[in-house]
Amino acid sequence: MKSRPIESRIGNTRSRLGVIDRMWHALGSQLRNPTGAVGSIVGWLMALVNDEPNRLAIDALDLGPGERVLELGFGPGWSLRTIAARTRGARVYGVDQSARMLQQATRMNEVAVSSGRMVLVQGPFNPLPWIDETFDKVLLANVVYFFDSDSRDISEVYRVLRSGGRVVIYVTSRDTMQKWPFAGPDTHRTFDAHDLASLLENAGFRASDFLSYLDIE
Ligand SMILES: C[S@@+](CC[C@H](N)C(=O)[O-])C[C@H]1O[C@@H](n2cnc3c(N)ncnc32)[C@H](O)[C@@H]1O
């Protein structure tokens, strides 16, 4: 039987690996900033896969009637919908850089948005378009991976949260994320408990105010 030279077979395997790596990287980029038709599919996937983590995070917000709640990086808008459904008279706000996610989240929350009870903004985490101490609660679910390393993003969260307010962060630990091929250093910043505490302290949050965190594999 005629066989191809070994160099050519190794070359083919390498290029297949290259294609797979590029696909994982593309997924990581889409999670960071969903765009185009693929972004819409990724949005629906996030709604499905992140439902449980988001519910846990929303429980931890301990929402009260009439509160002002902000979500950074709302993605498909699934948690905003849950927040609005759970709280009587709450005003719900969200910011996300992705035009696709704004579209998807607006559709998902059509009634709340058109009644003015929910305000969705397309824009960056920094600067946030609200004055100091606007919010009672802030939700950061699966977004601190995309925060800048100079603490400007988290400082904005601190600025817009009222004194005595609560921020809830849902983040998967670095140990787990390192096993996820789409969460490379080009697209995702990873955290252990110590890094997360430092992130918060650098922005002005006091360590003595931190509540426990869940470590879910
Ligand atoms: C992985 S998704 C998480 C969505 C949702 N919170 C969830 O848990 O399903 C991250 C979202 O944050 C947004 N995002 C990432 N970096 C951002 C930035 N610097 N400014 C504004 N939005 C950003 C992305 O557009 C994306 O919709």
PDBQT file of the ligand as one rigid body, heavy atoms in Angstrom, charges set to zero:
ROOT
HETATM    1  C1  LIG A 301     -20.010  35.462  29.433  1.00  0.00    +0.000 C 
HETATM    2  S1  LIG A 301     -21.208  36.687  29.142  1.00  0.00    +0.000 S 
HETATM    3  C2  LIG A 301     -22.159  36.569  30.650  1.00  0.00    +0.000 C 
HETATM    4  C3  LIG A 301     -23.611  36.916  30.441  1.00  0.00    +0.000 C 
HETATM    5  C4  LIG A 301     -24.508  36.736  31.666  1.00  0.00    +0.000 C 
HETATM    6  N1  LIG A 301     -24.123  37.579  32.767  1.00  0.00    +0.000 N 
HETATM    7  C5  LIG A 301     -24.538  35.288  32.112  1.00  0.00    +0.000 C 
HETATM    8  O1  LIG A 301     -24.063  34.944  33.206  1.00  0.00    +0.000 OA
HETATM    9  O2  LIG A 301     -25.064  34.472  31.337  1.00  0.00    +0.000 OA
HETATM   10  C6  LIG A 301     -20.321  38.201  29.354  1.00  0.00    +0.000 C 
HETATM   11  C7  LIG A 301     -21.069  39.429  28.876  1.00  0.00    +0.000 C 
HETATM   12  O3  LIG A 301     -20.329  40.579  29.309  1.00  0.00    +0.000 OA
HETATM   13  C8  LIG A 301     -20.212  41.512  28.243  1.00  0.00    +0.000 C 
HETATM   14  N2  LIG A 301     -18.936  42.240  28.400  1.00  0.00    +0.000 N 
HETATM   15  C9  LIG A 301     -17.694  41.698  28.475  1.00  0.00    +0.000 A 
HETATM   16  N3  LIG A 301     -16.761  42.662  28.658  1.00  0.00    +0.000 NA
HETATM   17  C10 LIG A 301     -17.439  43.848  28.673  1.00  0.00    +0.000 A 
HETATM   18  C11 LIG A 301     -17.038  45.204  28.854  1.00  0.00    +0.000 A 
HETATM   19  N4  LIG A 301     -15.751  45.534  29.046  1.00  0.00    +0.000 N 
HETATM   20  N5  LIG A 301     -17.981  46.166  28.859  1.00  0.00    +0.000 NA
HETATM   21  C12 LIG A 301     -19.310  45.830  28.673  1.00  0.00    +0.000 A 
HETATM   22  N6  LIG A 301     -19.749  44.561  28.494  1.00  0.00    +0.000 NA
HETATM   23  C13 LIG A 301     -18.833  43.570  28.504  1.00  0.00    +0.000 A 
HETATM   24  C14 LIG A 301     -20.255  40.681  26.968  1.00  0.00    +0.000 C 
HETATM   25  O4  LIG A 301     -20.710  41.431  25.868  1.00  0.00    +0.000 OA
HETATM   26  C15 LIG A 301     -21.171  39.525  27.351  1.00  0.00    +0.000 C 
HETATM   27  O5  LIG A 301     -22.517  39.749  26.982  1.00  0.00    +0.000 OA
ENDROOT
TORSDOF 0
